[in-house]
Amino acid sequence: MTTRLFTTLIGLLLTLALMTALAFGPVPVSLRELGIWSLHWSPMTLPELPRHIDIVLGDIRLPRVLMGLMIGASLAMAGAAIQGLFRNPLADPGLIGVSSGAALAALAVIVLGNTVLAGFMATFGFLALPFAAFLGALLVTWVIYSIARMTPGGSQVTTLILAGVAITAFSGAVSGLLTYLADDAELRSFTFWSMGSLASVTWRDLAIAAPWMGVSLIGFPLMAGALNVMLMGESVADHLGIDPNRIRRRVFVLTALAVGAGVSVAGMIGFVGLVVPHLVRLALGPDHRALIPLSGLVGAALLVWADILARLLVAPAELPIGIITALLGGPFFLYLLMRQTTEGIQHD
Amino acid sequence: MINVAQLSLSKGGRRLLDSISFQLTPGEVVAVIGANGAGKSSLLKVVSGEWGLQEGELSYDGEPVQGICKQDLAKRRAVMPQASPMSFPFKAWEVVALGRTPFGLNNAKRERAIALDRLELTGTEHLAERHYTALSGGEKQRVQLARVLNQLLSSQAKHRYLFLDECTASLDPSHQHQVFQRVRALTSEGIGVLAIVHDIHLAAQYADRVLILKDGALLDAGPVKSCLTPQAMVEAFALHTHRLSHPEAEWPLLVPRKNPLVAPQPVPFKSADVATG
């Protein structure tokens, strides 16, 4: 498939997702109303919209959709970059424990913010939550990479995933301990952290998280050429004038930014970083110069669609979005594992 | 010219290289031979700039290597690894195109045209559209050679160098010679080659000079003819050989004795008689 055709298809899917996400919900909005609303910044004279439609679209649905776009795009790009760095198509920020590290750090700030971590809260103010999530994500990425480097043969998939399982289990246990210190409201948010949701996203959340994700959305595509070379191994990258240590540090920081910001707003949303780059690679090949930006586009579309399903499947209640992505991603992951064992994809 | 003086290297308390000095001049092929663990790969990694310099001096055309940034170094030298596995299905020509990374990549069409030229140099143009992951070991190595040539030949640097790390180990004899003939041809463009070679005959046929390493130190260095001797084989590999002369060429042929791992008995009188008669 050509890059242009693929981009067009995904663009259509994304536009359709945006329109659906804005139009559907407990308050019905007609296409005509949506059209009028989306043009209300223009100098055209348009009929007045009912006040409640304006509020539902502008204050509730729009920030939620935009957040979904950004989280989907940055998670998918992070997945593509991490897979390239580890030279392994099964690496994913969620699977290797990065998201759970971010979630644990975020939960710690929420529960312990008034006591043990009061100093941290005072220093970083309203940025304390995303910053803690970023640090948690960065720490786990670094630990996983060190473990992968220690094992003979480098980033072996089993080592990575088992280490990820261990870290996820450990973070889960510590999070569980924290819930004993939590009050009721904080406790409810525990489900939110572990399964992810875009339900409560406001413009304020978006304003806090978007700049972090923006950096990763710009940063990842800039790493594309270097990541292509890194696929041939760190020695070859070095021979071609690319410092592998610098690339590794940058990918770590960008991943931690993407995952940390995403988790701090919407909790853990798994499998986006695994499934999306894989699909794009199947369609267009492994060149990161196309893979990373288009993974971003597909990730954005996927997450907005997943959020639509999360809102509509059990309406008027809502599912955590992480359930939807895991329903898609779990079987897909098993399929990848099976394919890998039967075809024996090489790892060095 | 690459100048190596008193180069030493230690890792994890072990001395891997011990005050090695030699020079590599543009236009010559120098073979590095030595037993497993003699320090050949370490030497290549330090001299090619992949590992930092610990002790001694290393300069490229008079510039100390510490002062050359990685990208500049990549414009002056290329390294052909022993094997290059890859778990993502790039096409062969895309792998070759990556060789131009230090020079900044152009649009895909032009990169593809250049890559196809380079593939032709290693006789692999028919593999261009195949997935690299699906190639045989020998095919992969020849595609990698095209990638390395792409890097070297794209450079405008006055002096360029090529490092080969036992890169023909997985090739059949005919392809081994094909690779070394290609490499030999590069010397006419002023490229200096430092090659780790396991096969003594390849070294004898294609190198101008040899460096013989033993236990991290330089046992001997010099022209092929005077260095590749049965005596050197015993010292470097504990291998006992006969030196034969090639029917058509100058270079020495060192053929393992009937029992090459044991020192031969003193020659009995009779056979000496036969030899003189």
Boltz contact constraints between the chains, C-beta under 6 A:
constraints:
  - contact:
      token1: [A, 87]
      token2: [B, 87]
      max_distance: 6.0
  - contact:
      token1: [A, 229]
      token2: [B, 98]
      max_distance: 6.0
  - contact:
      token1: [A, 229]
      token2: [B, 101]
      max_distance: 6.0
  - contact:
      token1: [A, 231]
      token2: [B, 86]
      max_distance: 6.0
  - contact:
      token1: [A, 231]
      token2: [B, 88]
      max_distance: 6.0
  - contact:
      token1: [A, 232]
      token2: [B, 84]
      max_distance: 6.0
  - contact:
      token1: [A, 232]
      token2: [B, 86]
      max_distance: 6.0
  - contact:
      token1: [A, 238]
      token2: [B, 50]
      max_distance: 6.0
  - contact:
      token1: [A, 239]
      token2: [B, 79]
      max_distance: 6.0
  - contact:
      token1: [A, 240]
      token2: [B, 74]
      max_distance: 6.0
  - contact:
      token1: [A, 240]
      token2: [B, 101]
      max_distance: 6.0
  - contact:
      token1: [A, 240]
      token2: [B, 102]
      max_distance: 6.0
  - contact:
      token1: [A, 241]
      token2: [B, 70]
      max_distance: 6.0
  - contact:
      token1: [A, 241]
      token2: [B, 71]
      max_distance: 6.0
  - contact:
      token1: [A, 241]
      token2: [B, 74]
      max_distance: 6.0
  - contact:
      token1: [A, 241]
      token2: [B, 102]
      max_distance: 6.0
  - contact:
      token1: [A, 243]
      token2: [B, 70]
      max_distance: 6.0
  - contact:
      token1: [A, 286]
      token2: [B, 88]
      max_distance: 6.0
  - contact:
      token1: [A, 286]
      token2: [B, 90]
      max_distance: 6.0
  - contact:
      token1: [A, 345]
      token2: [B, 87]
      max_distance: 6.0
  - contact:
      token1: [A, 346]
      token2: [B, 85]
      max_distance: 6.0
  - contact:
      token1: [A, 346]
      token2: [B, 87]
      max_distance: 6.0
  - contact:
      token1: [A, 347]
      token2: [B, 87]
      max_distance: 6.0
  - contact:
      token1: [A, 348]
      token2: [B, 85]
      max_distance: 6.0
